[in-house]
Every structure is written in C-alpha cells, then in structure tokens.
Amino acid sequence: MDPRMAWIQPEQKRPANVLRMRVWETSQRRNHFNGCDSSPLSSGDSESDSPTSDSSSATSDSMSAHPTKLHFNFSEHLHNFNNSLQQHYQRLHTQIIMDNHLKHHPVRKRSDNKASTYGMNYFMSHSNGSHLCGTPWATRRYSPGVNGLHEEMVDFYHFMSPRPEEEEMRRDVVNRVETVIKDLWPMAKVEIFGSFSTGLYLPTSDIDLVVYGKWEQPPLQQLDQALRQNKVAEPFSIKLLDKATVPIIKLTDRETDVKVDISFNVETGVKAARFIKDHLKKYSVLPYLIFVLKHFLLQRDLNEVFTGGISSYSLILMVISFLQLHPRIDCRASNINLGILLIEFFELYGRHFNYLKTGIRVKDGGAYLAKEEIMKVIENRYRPSMLCIEDPNLPGNYVGQSSYGAMQGKEVFNYAYLVLSHAVYPLSCSYPNRNMESTLGRIIKVTQEVIDYREWIIQQWGNRHNARMMDIKVQNVEGDPEEQTSSEDQQRDSTSPHRAGSAVSLSSLHQQSSSSSSSSSSVSLLSGSDIVSSWCSFLEVQEKSLKAYVNTFLH
C-alpha cells in the first residue's frame, strides 16, 4: 500500500495487515538500509567477507544438506530478522521524537510539507488503535451515507478555514518582505494575489506577491541579496527560478516558516484572483470543495507545479469547469449535497475524463475542447500538455503545461472515488470497525505537525491580532463612515471567502439535498440558527464594552 496515495482503512485493520505492512515496508527500506553498517538488511545483502556472510553461506549449505529443516531454518531466520528490525526501530525512535519531520515514519525524508501523510501507515499501526486518528474536525456523530460526508465537509471547511491569527501572521510576513522591496525601489508597488488574496489558503499555503516597477529584466539577483542581508529568510531556502516561464523568487520566512513566491510585472496573477472571487460569489459550494481538494493533493505532495503536481489555480479551474458542465445539478444553488459533488468530481477526473484528447475551457460558460483544435491555434503547433486548461484571463495561454505528474493526480482521484463510493454505499454499515473512522478521513488526514503549527500561530499572534482589531474599531468610531467602510472592505477581502461578499448562508449549507431526510435537515438548520443567535449576542456585548471604552478614552 503506497503511503503517498493511500493508508490503512478501518475494515483492513486485521492481523494479516500487520504482516502485509511489514512486507511492504521491508521492501521499501531495502535500498535505504543498503550501505548502512547498523542495518539488519545490509549484512544480509553484503558481498564482503564478514562473519555474517560466512554464517549465511554456512546456513545455506546446511539447508541444502538437510532439506527437511528448510522450513524451520527459514522461520528461525525470519524471527531473528524481525528481532533485529525491531531493535533498529528502537534505535531510531529517539531520533524520531527529537525531529518533528520524522515523527510519523522512521525513514521519512525531511520535507518542508508539514501536511504530508507519507508514512501515515506506520504511524497508524503504532497508534494503539486510537479513535479517529488524524481527523480533528470529526467531533460529532455523522449521518450515514453521503449526508454524513456532506456534514463532514462542512466541519472540515470550518476547521481548516483561515483564523484571524493566521491572517495576522501572514500580513506581518508581507509587511517585512515589502519593507525590503521598498528600501530597494521606493517607487515599486507590491500586490498580493493567489490563495491569500482569495481567502482559499490552507494553514501551510504559500504567499504569492507580485512587484510592479520599471525594469528591463526581473531583478532577481538584487532582491536575493537584499533578502539575505536583511535576514528575512534562511539563505538555503531562497531559490531563484530564472529559467521558468514566469521568473520568481521562492523563499521561506525565517520567523514564521511561511513560504513566499515573488514575481515581477506579472498581471495575470491579480486577474486570476479577481476571476476566482467572482466565481466564489456565483458558486456557494466552491470553497468547500476547494479546501478538501487542495488538502487532498497537498498531503500527497501533488500540489506543486515545480515538482509536476497540479497547481491551486489549475485545480480551481477544474472544479469550476466541473460545476459549470454538471449535467444534472444546478450548482449555483446553496442546498446541494457536497458529498455527492465530491464523489462525482473524483469520478469525472479519475475515471471518465480523457486527458489525452480533451482540454478544458471555463470562459463563456465552460466547454470541453478537442486538443486537435487547440493545436491549430497554438503558435508553435506543439502538442498540448496532458492537463490542458485554457487560461480565461490570457488568450493563447494554457494552464497545466508544467504538470507532468497529472496522471498521478488522475490515479489518486480514482483511488478517492473508489474509497468514498464504497464508504457511502448502504452495505458499508456492516463493515467491521465502521465507527472507528470518519468517511472523509478515509482520504484526508490532518497531521499533528499542522495542528501544532496552528496552535503556535495562535500563541504568537493572538495578542497582536486583538490589539490591531481594537485599534481599528477605535479609529472607525472616531473617523468618518467612508473610512470605516473602506477598512471593513479591506478586512473582508483578506479573510475567508464567505466574508468576501459571497452570498452563502451557513444554515442553507447545513441543509441536505432533496434526497436527505427531514430530521437531519431540521437538526442542521437548528444548529445553524443557534450559532447565529449566540454570535449576535456576543457582538452586542462586545459593542457595549467598546462604547464604554471609547467614552472613557474620550473623556
């Protein structure tokens, strides 16, 4: 079972799974342990003159001389091998505890991706049967079938949505990078685009910045030196991609571990952000699908175009095309079952979509394009990439050209479709260990590293956010209404998509589709109204305390 794509399902947690996982992990560790003196496998595979190799040859001679002892000797050898492998695990255990990046798997490579679930099978097999491992959003009992999947997607969205402290931290990173840029070029203009602009960013997502100025060539080297001198980022994290289609600087902030991508004089990113915001208003279900799918690819390391993955922009265009061309459902409604849409998305792009012959268009209501027709309008007449999506903001440009791993994305989409379709099937209620895992948790996990990182952000930036919000409220009370409106719009534009003017009712999204039962719908509506009423009462108390504070401040 490849941990880059899948992990142990509840009904697979049986004694035979231990042996199956041990065989798979041993085969994966074979190359890793070769050449290591302390490795149990290196001694068995070594061709050097050593006591182990002599004993191995002696053992093979004794086996050939006594065939009846072959089974016994093999079992004894396997037992000794397992003991040595366990001792090797114990030696690595201390190192695993000291290093969070190696927490879930003893031979997992050090990676900057905190959300990666590589090695999750090893972690789950040593979790002592913990309940709902890796699904912190699942805090209640869900309905069976697709209705329960819909409820989980709503809870997952609210759990993973940007928190005020995370926004405060990211704005602090932008301000520090902007300060360095302004010191170099005082007349330069810095703008935010990408997921931070649209509000569709995950806790570990990067920040996309574009710098506008008068240069003949993008000044990558000059900005690189300035960032190193001001110690904004670790020197080893700064990478200059000057040969890319769009030259950028990639860096990791020293203080917050947030990744930042900086480009120069590229207007398509800002236009794409506006395009996405317009469709967020049009399709109320879009942010829920995007958050699930972005995390689905992120944890499998399939989200970076630099490594052949599917970019966030390409993924959003795929979702928009799916909603535009859905044959049965008007996806502009707010009471659609999210579980059905998610499974059908995986079915379309994992099983039915012809990547070899078909392209995607989202402009003018959406359509599918034959790649033979696309080749006629391409200047160089080269064959379009496997994942071919027409850029709605730049005619002649096709998104997905660098996603050379698109077929691996198709494979994981197909895997997710099979897992979810079986999980929501009525007969799944009779599966063993059915209540030990959530439905969405079969394809998505949230690592402990991500949870700890978010808690650290709250501790570090919680007070700063509260102080800034108090200053804004005081300024709004003392200032004129126009300044108050502009500050509210700016604040609304940088947070979650529902605060960005999206006409979405949380209570309506708690409703089930027409096929759901009336009881589950009434429970969802009641919980939504209770949340709204309690939130309104909380705002009234805050408003009264704020007025008292302002009166005291003025007098």
Backbone hydrogen bonds, N-H to C=O, Kabsch-Sander energy under -0.5 kcal/mol:
donor,donor_aa,acceptor,acceptor_aa,energy
5,M,2,D,-1.7
6,A,2,D,-2.9
12,Q,9,Q,-1.6
13,K,10,P,-1.5
14,R,12,Q,-2.1
17,N,14,R,-1.5
18,V,14,R,-0.7
18,V,15,P,-0.9
19,L,15,P,-0.9
20,R,16,A,-2.2
21,M,17,N,-2.8
22,R,18,V,-2.1
23,V,19,L,-2.3
24,W,20,R,-2.2
25,E,21,M,-2.9
26,T,22,R,-2.1
27,S,23,V,-2.0
28,Q,24,W,-1.8
29,R,25,E,-2.1
30,R,26,T,-0.8
33,F,29,R,-2.9
34,N,30,R,-1.3
36,C,33,F,-2.2
37,D,35,G,-0.5
39,S,36,C,-1.3
43,S,39,S,-1.0
44,G,40,P,-0.7
45,D,41,L,-1.6
46,S,42,S,-1.1
50,S,48,S,-1.0
54,D,50,S,-2.3
55,S,51,P,-2.6
56,S,52,T,-2.4
57,S,53,S,-2.4
58,A,54,D,-2.7
59,T,55,S,-2.6
60,S,56,S,-2.4
61,D,57,S,-2.1
62,S,58,A,-2.5
63,M,59,T,-2.3
64,S,60,S,-2.1
65,A,61,D,-2.0
66,H,62,S,-2.1
69,K,66,H,-1.5
70,L,67,P,-1.7
73,N,69,K,-2.9
74,F,70,L,-2.4
75,S,71,H,-2.2
76,E,72,F,-2.5
77,H,73,N,-2.8
78,L,74,F,-2.6
79,H,75,S,-2.4
80,N,76,E,-2.5
81,F,77,H,-2.4
82,N,78,L,-2.4
83,N,79,H,-2.1
84,S,80,N,-2.4
85,L,81,F,-2.3
86,Q,82,N,-2.4
87,Q,83,N,-2.2
88,H,84,S,-1.9
89,Y,85,L,-2.1
90,Q,86,Q,-2.2
91,R,87,Q,-2.0
92,L,88,H,-1.7
93,H,89,Y,-1.1
94,T,90,Q,-0.7
95,Q,91,R,-0.5
96,I,92,L,-2.1
97,I,93,H,-2.0
98,M,94,T,-1.8
99,D,95,Q,-1.1
100,N,98,M,-0.5
102,L,99,D,-1.1
103,K,100,N,-1.4
108,R,105,H,-1.3
114,K,112,D,-1.1
116,S,113,N,-1.1
117,T,299,Q,-2.2
120,M,117,T,-2.2
123,F,119,G,-1.9
124,M,120,M,-2.8
125,S,121,N,-2.1
126,H,122,Y,-0.8
126,H,123,F,-0.6
127,S,124,M,-1.2
130,S,127,S,-0.8
132,L,436,M,-1.1
133,C,130,S,-0.6
135,T,132,L,-1.4
138,A,135,T,-1.4
139,T,137,W,-1.6
147,N,144,P,-0.7
148,G,144,P,-0.6
149,L,145,G,-1.4
150,H,146,V,-2.3
151,E,147,N,-2.1
152,E,148,G,-2.2
153,M,149,L,-2.2
154,V,150,H,-1.8
155,D,151,E,-2.2
156,F,152,E,-3.0
157,Y,153,M,-2.2
158,H,154,V,-2.1
159,F,155,D,-2.1
160,M,156,F,-2.5
161,S,157,Y,-1.4
167,E,163,R,-2.0
168,E,164,P,-2.3
169,M,165,E,-2.3
170,R,166,E,-2.2
171,R,167,E,-2.3
172,D,168,E,-1.7
173,V,169,M,-1.9
174,V,170,R,-2.4
175,N,171,R,-2.4
176,R,172,D,-2.0
177,V,173,V,-2.2
178,E,174,V,-2.7
179,T,175,N,-2.0
180,V,176,R,-1.5
181,I,177,V,-2.0
182,K,178,E,-2.8
183,D,179,T,-1.9
184,L,180,V,-1.4
185,W,181,I,-3.0
188,A,185,W,-1.9
189,K,212,Y,-2.2
191,E,210,V,-2.4
193,F,208,D,-2.1
194,G,269,G,-0.5
196,F,193,F,-0.5
197,S,194,G,-0.7
198,T,194,G,-1.7
199,G,195,S,-1.7
200,L,195,S,-0.9
205,S,202,L,-1.7
207,I,259,K,-2.4
208,D,193,F,-0.8
209,L,207,I,-0.5
209,L,261,D,-3.0
210,V,191,E,-2.3
211,V,263,S,-2.4
212,Y,189,K,-3.1
212,Y,210,V,-0.5
215,W,213,G,-0.9
220,L,218,P,-2.5
223,L,219,P,-1.8
224,D,220,L,-2.3
225,Q,221,Q,-2.2
226,A,222,Q,-1.8
227,L,223,L,-2.5
228,R,224,D,-1.8
229,Q,225,Q,-2.4
230,N,226,A,-2.2
231,K,228,R,-0.7
232,V,227,L,-1.8
233,A,227,L,-0.6
234,E,252,T,-1.1
237,S,234,E,-1.5
238,I,234,E,-0.6
238,I,235,P,-1.0
239,K,237,S,-0.5
239,K,250,K,-3.0
241,L,239,K,-0.7
241,L,248,I,-2.5
242,D,240,L,-1.0
244,A,241,L,-0.7
248,I,241,L,-1.0
249,I,262,I,-2.2
250,K,239,K,-2.8
251,L,260,V,-2.2
253,D,258,V,-3.2
254,R,232,V,-2.8
257,D,253,D,-1.7
260,V,251,L,-3.0
261,D,207,I,-3.0
262,I,249,I,-2.5
263,S,209,L,-2.2
264,F,247,P,-0.5
265,N,211,V,-2.7
267,E,265,N,-0.6
271,K,267,E,-2.0
272,A,268,T,-2.5
273,A,269,G,-1.9
274,R,270,V,-1.8
275,F,271,K,-2.4
276,I,272,A,-2.4
277,K,273,A,-2.2
278,D,274,R,-2.2
279,H,275,F,-1.6
280,L,276,I,-1.8
281,K,277,K,-1.4
282,K,278,D,-1.1
283,Y,279,H,-2.8
284,S,282,K,-0.6
286,L,283,Y,-1.1
289,L,285,V,-1.7
290,I,286,L,-2.5
291,F,287,P,-2.3
292,V,288,Y,-1.5
293,L,289,L,-2.6
294,K,290,I,-3.0
295,H,291,F,-1.8
296,F,292,V,-2.0
297,L,293,L,-2.1
298,L,294,K,-2.5
299,Q,295,H,-2.3
300,R,297,L,-0.6
301,D,298,L,-1.8
302,L,297,L,-2.6
305,V,303,N,-0.6
307,T,304,E,-0.9
308,G,305,V,-1.9
309,G,304,E,-3.3
310,I,302,L,-2.6
311,S,309,G,-0.6
315,L,311,S,-2.4
316,I,312,S,-2.5
317,L,313,Y,-2.2
318,M,314,S,-2.1
319,V,315,L,-2.2
320,I,316,I,-2.7
321,S,317,L,-2.4
322,F,318,M,-2.1
323,L,319,V,-2.3
324,Q,320,I,-2.7
325,L,321,S,-2.3
326,H,323,L,-0.8
331,C,329,I,-1.1
333,A,330,D,-1.7
338,L,336,I,-0.7
341,L,337,N,-1.6
342,L,338,L,-2.5
343,I,339,G,-2.1
344,E,340,I,-2.4
345,F,341,L,-2.2
346,F,342,L,-2.2
347,E,343,I,-2.1
348,L,344,E,-2.4
349,Y,345,F,-2.3
350,G,346,F,-1.3
351,R,347,E,-1.5
352,H,347,E,-1.4
352,H,348,L,-0.7
353,F,348,L,-3.1
355,Y,353,F,-1.1
358,T,354,N,-1.8
359,G,369,L,-3.4
360,I,388,C,-2.1
361,R,367,A,-2.4
365,G,362,V,-0.6
366,G,363,K,-1.3
367,A,361,R,-2.6
369,L,359,G,-2.1
371,K,357,K,-2.3
373,E,370,A,-0.8
374,I,370,A,-1.5
375,M,371,K,-2.2
376,K,372,E,-0.8
377,V,373,E,-0.7
377,V,374,I,-1.0
378,I,374,I,-1.1
387,L,400,G,-0.5
388,C,386,M,-0.8
389,I,387,L,-0.6
389,I,399,V,-2.0
390,E,360,I,-3.1
391,D,397,N,-2.7
394,L,391,D,-0.6
397,N,394,L,-2.0
399,V,389,I,-3.0
399,V,397,N,-0.5
401,Q,398,Y,-0.8
403,S,400,G,-1.0
404,Y,402,S,-2.1
405,G,308,G,-2.3
406,A,403,S,-1.3
408,Q,405,G,-0.7
409,G,405,G,-1.4
410,K,406,A,-2.2
411,E,407,M,-1.8
412,V,408,Q,-2.1
413,F,409,G,-2.2
414,N,410,K,-2.1
415,Y,411,E,-2.2
416,A,412,V,-2.5
417,Y,413,F,-2.2
418,L,414,N,-2.2
419,V,415,Y,-2.4
420,L,416,A,-2.6
421,S,417,Y,-2.6
422,H,418,L,-1.7
423,A,419,V,-1.9
424,V,420,L,-2.1
428,S,425,Y,-2.3
429,C,426,P,-1.5
430,S,427,L,-1.7
431,Y,428,S,-1.7
434,R,431,Y,-1.1
436,M,433,N,-1.6
437,E,434,R,-0.7
442,R,439,T,-1.4
443,I,440,L,-1.6
444,I,440,L,-1.4
446,V,134,G,-2.5
447,T,445,K,-0.6
451,I,447,T,-1.6
452,D,448,Q,-2.7
453,Y,449,E,-2.1
454,R,450,V,-2.2
455,E,451,I,-2.0
456,W,452,D,-2.3
457,I,453,Y,-2.0
458,I,454,R,-2.1
459,Q,455,E,-2.1
460,Q,456,W,-2.2
461,W,457,I,-2.9
462,G,458,I,-1.4
465,H,461,W,-2.0
466,N,462,G,-2.1
467,A,463,N,-2.3
468,R,464,R,-2.4
469,M,465,H,-2.5
470,M,466,N,-1.9
471,D,467,A,-2.0
472,I,468,R,-2.3
473,K,469,M,-2.2
474,V,470,M,-2.2
475,Q,471,D,-2.4
476,N,472,I,-2.3
477,V,473,K,-2.0
478,E,474,V,-2.1
479,G,475,Q,-2.5
484,Q,480,D,-1.7
485,T,481,P,-2.6
486,S,482,E,-2.4
487,S,483,E,-2.3
488,E,484,Q,-2.1
489,D,485,T,-2.4
490,Q,486,S,-2.2
491,Q,487,S,-2.3
492,R,488,E,-2.6
493,D,489,D,-1.9
494,S,490,Q,-0.7
494,S,491,Q,-0.6
495,T,492,R,-0.7
499,R,496,S,-1.6
500,A,497,P,-0.8
502,S,497,P,-0.7
504,V,502,S,-2.3
506,L,504,V,-0.6
509,L,505,S,-1.8
510,H,506,L,-1.1
511,Q,507,S,-0.6
511,Q,508,S,-0.6
516,S,513,S,-2.1
521,S,517,S,-1.4
522,S,518,S,-2.3
523,V,519,S,-2.1
524,S,520,S,-2.0
525,L,521,S,-2.5
526,L,522,S,-2.3
527,S,523,V,-2.3
528,G,524,S,-2.0
529,S,525,L,-2.3
530,D,526,L,-2.3
531,I,527,S,-1.9
532,V,528,G,-2.1
533,S,529,S,-2.7
534,S,530,D,-2.4
535,W,531,I,-2.2
536,C,532,V,-2.4
537,S,533,S,-2.2
538,F,534,S,-2.0
539,L,535,W,-2.1
540,E,536,C,-2.0
541,V,537,S,-2.0
542,Q,538,F,-2.1
543,E,539,L,-2.4
544,K,540,E,-2.1
545,S,541,V,-2.2
546,L,542,Q,-2.0
547,K,543,E,-2.3
548,A,544,K,-2.1
549,Y,545,S,-2.0
550,V,546,L,-2.4
551,N,547,K,-2.6
552,T,548,A,-2.1
553,F,549,Y,-2.1
554,L,550,V,-2.6
555,H,551,N,-2.2
